[in-house]
């Protein structure tokens, strides 16, 4: 058996040879910490820190209202949205950056139900992220539809001509299992239903190709792999063919000419109509700058790097953690495994706490999950080894 | 006739004797500028600058996910909401800080319609802030109700037993006219309707006494007189007697235990159920800190100071601006005039631009309005004189 020092040295060597290793320098990571929770809250980037400081000290303090009239704020949201569009594989103008994922899902589902009139059912997924299920259930109830919650693998089988909308996550927040984005979407379309996707746990970790998938609408989160900061603005994708889709919240920033203060609501073209109130400038500034960490690198290359990271953790799990009573709650097949790995142990809560005390930061997810995000922009192979080694030591 | 220098000197003397003059030192105002647009975008406070820097450099960069688990973020929104509650005259726990004014109005109106079942009409106000009218019209349509837009003074007369909700602004965004908050609310209640108020242009400028007024729900903006920063989070007040009011957007931060990831939606007690997605931490941090600028001063004292400022501008208007073709588009009676003054002139757009070029910053509001916010926290009498003098000079 190879010792941990040898395993670490091999990982350090692979890290040193990594052609993408320079990307980590874009992050302002604390020294000595293996931060494996970027799927929950992405770390600060140097770009975001500089941009927020400039926004506060210059644009707000000195520019004041002029930063709306003549400055960079008026189109900050669409400029940010277009950066997200590239990352999720959407054409410019098809993504709005606004509000939270929760609010955007509310908007997307109302729009989708309106695009499938006369149908009586919505299909969502058992165990999907709670807020998604809460919002889906509520929109369905408010529109007079019923909701069927089915296991993720049974969605296609649950569809019929009475289904208006399928609402589900692309990557499961617990297991990291990747849903069949294009396949489920095609199955939905085959019965005349729409597919609305939550990309929170996939955007920035893997190529999504949301437009190519045929998806109707999608929402996602700015503060996970996109590193936009705590509670960063979220986004909403609407397929260009749904140019007439209507938001249930027609706010002035979704108006075609907000500062005309017009009598009647005239929605902006494209996704921008799904903006509602005033752009949250501080948060959007941080997100816009943070997205520059993806400059010059393709999602395919990041995906390969991410798959190598999660495969390395699964390999270490097999040899060193499974014998100590740890289980694997993520798929073995890296092709259907997203950017994080969920391990299981009855003492998960306490183990996550002990790891964090030692500088290895992951997430506890009830009831027994240890969740580790291996962000392809900055997580190193050596950090993966450190995690496995320290977890094994805690259990030994 | 007194010359402008004498008028200025008298104002400077009054400023020097002002027992509230220390409040201005809390603001990070640019030198040489008379910023009279705080009703559109409040200026930076030193407290907000320090708090945002600490949030980015320490809480986010170093604390990372721990700033949720052990840090100050989890209850940042309710702590901020309780600061707003004091300013608008609401009990602790009856205000939620979240989302934009637009989204909050959507939530408040849906909740209000649900509290008045079986009724078929909503009453709103002609010329009210566009996004309010757009959202009101849309909620009404989506709930199968019709909307009557009536002049602000005719709202009480438009009420009958078929009205579910009255939706209107407390202070008009153009004229600054203060609506009869308690009177209209009582008239609504007399026919069994609910009153939903937008406090965007009154909160922080005058005492509102929202709870004492009997209002059912209210929303407002964090970035005007509250100085929370561009696109700051907004708020939603719900009268404690409406504890069972339901938000149409049941998100995880409105859940009674968000991090339990529960199967069913269980709304938090009080106003917090009207939170939806994750707290936007950067913006809420700025707003929370900015609200400390109101520490140690009552809204009654600020109101007296604000009334003196607007009365001074109206006096100067009468003597020096009316003869040059300027009109007064705000009420003469300071008792029904909010924190800003709207002047009128056919060349308003160009005059506002020329004033700004000279360091006197106001707002142009189509078609012919020059709008000046005289924020009682920091606007000085000397700035009011400077405005009148420079406007007179431009017109002479």
Interface residues (C-beta under 8 A of the other chain):
Chain A: X28 X30 X33 X35 X37 X40 X41 X43 X44 X48 X49 X52 X53 X56 X57 X59 X60 X61 X62 X64 X65 X66 X67 X68 X73 X99 X100 X101 X102 X103 X106 X129 X130 X131 X134 X135 X137 X138 X142 X223 X229 X230 X231 X232 X233 X234 X248 X249 X250 X251 X252 X253 X255 X260 X261 X262 X263 X265 X276 X277 X278 X279 X280 X281 X282 X283 X284 X286 X356 X361 X363 X365 X366
Chain B: X28 X30 X33 X35 X37 X40 X41 X43 X44 X48 X49 X52 X53 X56 X57 X59 X60 X61 X62 X64 X65 X66 X67 X68 X73 X99 X100 X101 X102 X103 X106 X129 X130 X131 X134 X135 X137 X138 X142 X223 X229 X230 X231 X232 X233 X234 X248 X249 X250 X251 X252 X253 X255 X260 X261 X262 X263 X265 X276 X277 X278 X279 X280 X281 X282 X283 X284 X286 X356 X361 X363 X365 X366
